[in-house]
Amino acid sequence: MTKQEKIREGIAEWLWENRAGETTVQDWVNSWAKLPENRKQDFRKDATDFMIYLNSQGIVLKVDRELPECSIIPKTTGVCPYKKAGYGAVEPLIEEKTNG
């Protein structure tokens, strides 16, 4: 599962747990894990649409990540330039399509 698929799955589950209205009483008792696959697909589609919208607005997800290997540490500061620059690790919400 790609990072974007994990994000989508998390959003879909959140949408399920925080839905405003429901079609059947039985749906309220079902947990996400017990939900039929066709119902999960509905929420995954909504989550994908939401991720596409957020991506179109320039929103990315900030993630915890190890800093890249620092090959040059300036003698004057003794600090890796990445740390000094405030290295930001982000993941796009939508995986870019590659040609080929």
Beta strands, then each sheet from edge to edge (+ up, - down):
strand 1: 60-62
strand 2: 90-92
sheet 1: 1+ 2-
end
